[in-house]
Amino acid sequence: MFYSIRHLTKFRYTNPVSESVMETRMHPRGDGTQRCLTFHLAVSPRCRAFSYRDHLGNQVHHFDIPGQHSQLVVIAEALVDLQYPVEIPTSLTPQAWDELDTLVGNGDFWEMLLPSEFAIPTQSLLDLARKLDVRRRDDPLQLLRELNSALYESFDYVPKSTKVDSPIDEAIRNQHGVCQDFAHIMIALVRTLRIPCRYVSGYLHRRMQDHDRSTDGATHAWVEALLPQLGWVGFDPTNNLVAGDRHIRTAIGRDYADVPPTKGMFRGGTASELSVAVRVTASDVAPEIDQGLPVPEDWSVLVEKAQEPPPKPPAPPQLAQQQQQQQ
């Protein structure tokens, strides 16, 4: 299946800022059954973007806009070829626990086993683990399938019910959250079992017949756990799915802190407003990059203005962090 993705991010500032520095993680990964065929990043005001690959193989783009501007628009376009994954069995043998311990002992997975910024074994999480009977039993795959379903049934999906930096205790206490919260809770629970588990940022292609709970027009998040014989297997507790041919992976990390779609700072004493739009379309033949997602009406004007010499900045303003996109 081929997927065309357009991801638009717009920051509007109450007063002009004199500089924006940003990095993005919007380039789909090319590994396993997924290939990124084309990728284009457009930024307004116009600037030169650089890229590098981090230690986990994520493609990171970064840029600096030193001129004065009142808004910043980033559009990422990609064409991805996603093959049908190998079918995951219902369960493994009970000996899989020993195989897992051997696999972990022979590998370098400590980053995905230790607590991280948003995936912490708090008292609320340990209480939840006891409630859901999260302990080494049956076999690893069967247990993860059950945990995936249990989180789906125990928590409601409520858009914007938490913030981008909300701790997992907030979602556990209120029994609702967004896909970012579902992923962090599952990661923290799985790591208590000494199973390496990581956060996946990306997109989910939604179809009417699937009845997904997660919001259309936004990025998505799920988890991957390391299992013997199978390697990294994706689980989507927001929608009670094993990740398959509709899950498009952009970046992997210990948790959201490692892989936000956009992260940056601006120089200026002003407030900023963030708006995001995402569109994913599918085709069984390679299509052109989708042009259907609305682009701000003033796009061409912004590009022209970006080529003009910036005005003299006022007194040195303060630095402020850009808002980040919730998943």
N, C-alpha and C positions, 0 to 999 in steps of 0.2 A: 504494500500500500504506500502511496505517495501522499505526503502531507505538506501543504503550503501554510506557512505561519507568518502572520504579521503582528508585531507587538509594538504598540505605540505608548510612549511615556512622555508626559508633558508636565513640566514644572513652571508655574506662573508666580512671579514675585510681586509683592505689593509695591515695592520701590525697586528701581534698577539695581542690580548687583554688578560688581566690578570684575568678578572672576568666578568661574565654576570649574571644579576638578572632580572628575567622576570616573568610575570603572563599572563595566557592565559584564554580566554573565548571561548572555542571551544566545550564544552560539551553540546549537545542538551538538551533542557529543557524536563522535564517530567510532563506535565500538560495538562488539557483539553483533546483534541483528540490526543495528541502526547505522545508517550512513547519512551524513549531511552533504548533500549534493551542491548546494549553493547557499551563500550567506552574504548579506549586505547590511551594513550599519550606516544610517543617515543621521546626521546631527545638525541641528540649526540652533544658534548661529553656526555657520560652517567652520569646521576645524579639522585638523589631521588626527586621526585615531591610530593608536598603536595597539599591538596585541602581544600576549605571551601565554604560555601554557603553564598552569600552576602544578604543584607536586602531585595532584590527584588527576591530572590530565584534563582539567577544565580549561576551555579557551576563554581568556579574559581580555576585553578591550578597554583601553583607558585613553582619556583625552583631557586637555586643559583649554578652557576658553578664557583668555585674559581680558577681553574687551567687555565694555559695559553692555548689559542686556536685561530685558524685562521678562523673558521666558526662555526656557530650554526645552527643545523637543528632540526626542530620540526615537527613531523608527528602525526596528530590526526585522528583516525579512529573510526567511529561510525556506529551502525545499529539502525535505527529508524523505529518504527511502527506508521504510521500516518493514523488515521481513517478519513473517509469522514466527513467534518464538517456539522453542521446543515445549511440548506439553508437559506440565508439571504433574507428577503423580499425586495421588491423594495423601499418601504417607510414605515413610521410609521404614526400615527395620529398627527395632529397639537398639541394635548395636550402633546405630548412627550417632548416638551420643559419644561413644568411644572414638568413632571415626572423626567426629567434629573436634574433639579434644586434641587428637593427633594432628589434624589439619591446622588448628590454631597454634599448637606448639611448634610446628615447623614453619610457620609464616610470620609476617610482620603486620599484625592487625591491631596493635595496641591502641591506635587512635580511635578505632571504632569499637573499643571495649570499655574505655574509661569514660567517666562523666564529662560532659562538655557544657558550653555556656547555657544552652536551653534544655538539655537532656540530663537532668540531675535527679538522682534517687532521693527525693525529699520524703518526709514522713507521709505526706498525702499519697505519694506514688507507691510507697511500700504498703500502705493500707489498701490501695487499689489492687496491688499485686496479690495480696491475700484474698481479697474479695473475688478476684477472677481466677484464683487458683493457679497463679503463674509460678510454676516450679518445674524442675526437670522431671518429666513423666512421659509416658507413651514414646513418641519419637519427636525430634526437633521440628520436622515439617508439619506434622499433625498438630502439634502444640501451637505453632505460629498461625496456622489456618484458623484454629479456634480463637486465638487471641485477636486476630484480625476481625473476625465476626463479632466477638464480645465487645470490642471498642466501638464498632459500628452500632451495635444495639444499645450500648450503655450511654452514649453521648449523642446529643443532637447537633446537627450542623446548622449554625446560625451565622450568616455573613456579618462581618464587622463587629462581632461580639467580643473580640479581643483585639489587642494592638499588636504591632509587629514585634515588640519586645516584651510581650506578656509572659510571665513565668507559667510553667505547666500547672502549678497549684491553682491558678485562677480558673482554668478550664475544668480541672478535676472537681473543684468546689462547686462550680455552677453546672456541671455536667453538660456543657456545650462549648463549642468553639469552631474554628475553621480548620482547613486541612493542615495548616502549619502546626496547630496544636495537636491534632490527631497523630501526626508523624512524630512529634517530639515525645509524646506520651508513650507511643509504641517503642521508639528507640530506647528510651530509658528503661522500660520494662524488659525488653529483649536483652539488653546488656547485663541485667542482673542475672541472667541465665548463662553468662559467659559465651554468648553468641555474638560475633561481630555484627554490628548493625549501623547503617549509614543513611543519611538524609538525601533525598533526590528531589531536585528542583526541575520543573519542566512544564509540560502542557498535556492536557487530556483532551482527545477528540471526543466530543459528546454527540450521541445519537439519540433520537427521541425514544427508541425502543429500549434503551439501556436504563433510563430513569436514574441517572447519576444525581447525587445530592449536591455535589460541588457546583459552584457558580460558573455559568458560561461567561465568556468574555474576560477571563482572568487566568493567571498562571496557576499551576497546581503543584502539590507536593505529596510524596509518599516515601516509603522506606525500602531498603534492600538489606536482606540478611544473608550471611554466608552459611551455606549448607553443604554437607559432604555429598559427593556425586553430582551435585547440581550447580555449584558455584553461587554467585550472587542472585538471589530470587527476590523480585519486587512484590511488596504487599501494600495495598491502598486501603487503609482502615476507614477513610472518609466514605468510600463507596463499597466497602466489603468486596474488593477485587484482588485477584492475583494480577500483578501488572502484566499487560500483554501487548497486543499490536495497536492499542489506542494510546499508550503511554509514551510520550516523546521526552527523552531525557536531555536536559540542558547541562546540569552540573551536579556533582556529588560532593558531600562533605560530612563533617561530624554532626552538624545541625544547620539551621538556617543562617547562623552567623557567618558560616564559611561561604555561602552561595547566594546572597541576595541578588536579584536581577539587576538592580542599580544600587550603587553606594558611592557617596561623595560628599563634598563640602562646597559652600559658596562663601564669597567674601562680601558682606553687606549686612547692615542692621535692618533686616526686613523679614516679614513673614513669607512663607511659600505655600503654594497650593499644588497638590499632586493629583493628576488624573491618569488613568491607565486604561487601555483598551487592547484586547487580544482577540484574534480571530484565527481559527484553525479549520481548514477545509481539506477533505480527503478525495483522492482519485485513484483509480486502479491503473492509470497511465500517467506518465510524467507531465504535469501541467506547467503553465507559466506561473510565475509568482502572482498570487492573488492581489488584485488591485481594488477589492471591494470595501476594505475598511476605510471609513472616513478619515481624511487628513484635515488638519485645521485649515480653515479658509485662507488664513493669512500666511500659509506656508511659503509661497513664492516671494511674498514681501519680506519675510524673515530672512530668506536666503540672500536677497539683494542687500538688505540692511547689514548683514553680516560681513559683506565685502567693503563696507564703508569704514574709514578710520574711526576708531572709538573716540568718544569725547573725553576730555580730561576728567579723571575721577576726582571726587571730593576728598575730604580728609580720610586717612586710612580707616576703613571700617573694620568691624569685627568678623571673625570666622563663625560659620554656623554649619551644622551638618544638614545634608539634604534628607528629606523624608524618604523612607524606604517602602517598597511595595510589599504588602502583606500577601501571603499565599494561603 
